[in-house]
């Protein structure tokens, strides 16, 4: 059984993957720049938080 921290990391990484998949399927010309920047910042935060948690757990 995985620890709750590892489960949370996996959830965050899958969420980041889902966001990036949506971004890659949309025409970049049609995305509002602020919305695009916000999405990228959120992906960055999810990945950073995940890596920091993994470093603490491993």
C-alpha positions as CSV (number, residue, x, y, z in Angstrom):
1,X,0.0,0.0,0.0
2,X,1.3,3.4,-0.9
3,X,1.6,6.1,1.7
4,X,-0.9,9.0,1.5
5,X,2.0,11.4,0.5
6,X,2.9,9.2,-2.4
7,X,-0.7,8.9,-3.5
8,X,-1.0,12.7,-3.4
9,X,2.1,13.0,-5.5
10,X,0.7,10.6,-8.1
11,X,-2.6,12.5,-8.2
12,X,-0.7,15.8,-8.7
13,X,1.4,14.4,-11.5
14,X,-1.6,12.9,-13.3
15,X,-3.4,16.3,-12.9
16,X,-0.3,18.1,-14.4
17,X,-0.3,15.6,-17.3
18,X,-4.0,16.2,-17.9
19,X,-3.5,19.9,-18.0
20,X,-0.6,19.7,-20.4
21,X,-2.5,17.3,-22.7
22,X,-5.4,19.8,-22.9
23,X,-2.9,22.6,-23.6
24,X,-1.2,20.7,-26.4
25,X,-4.5,20.0,-28.2
26,X,-5.7,23.6,-28.3
27,X,-4.7,26.0,-31.0
28,X,-2.2,28.3,-29.2
29,X,-3.4,31.3,-31.2
30,X,-6.9,30.9,-29.6
31,X,-5.7,30.8,-26.0
32,X,-5.8,34.0,-24.0
33,X,-2.2,34.7,-22.9
34,X,-3.2,35.2,-19.2
35,X,-5.1,31.8,-19.2
36,X,-2.1,30.1,-20.9
37,X,0.3,31.6,-18.3
38,X,-1.9,30.6,-15.5
39,X,-2.1,27.0,-16.7
40,X,1.6,26.8,-17.1
41,X,2.2,28.2,-13.6
42,X,-0.2,25.7,-12.2
43,X,1.5,22.8,-13.9
44,X,4.8,24.1,-12.6
45,X,3.5,24.3,-9.1
46,X,2.1,20.7,-9.3
47,X,5.3,19.3,-10.5
48,X,7.5,21.3,-8.0
49,X,5.3,20.3,-5.1
50,X,5.4,16.6,-6.3
51,X,9.2,16.6,-6.6
52,X,9.6,18.2,-3.2
53,X,7.3,15.7,-1.6
54,X,9.1,12.8,-3.3
55,X,12.5,14.1,-2.1
56,X,11.1,14.2,1.5
57,X,9.6,10.7,1.2
58,X,12.5,9.0,-0.5
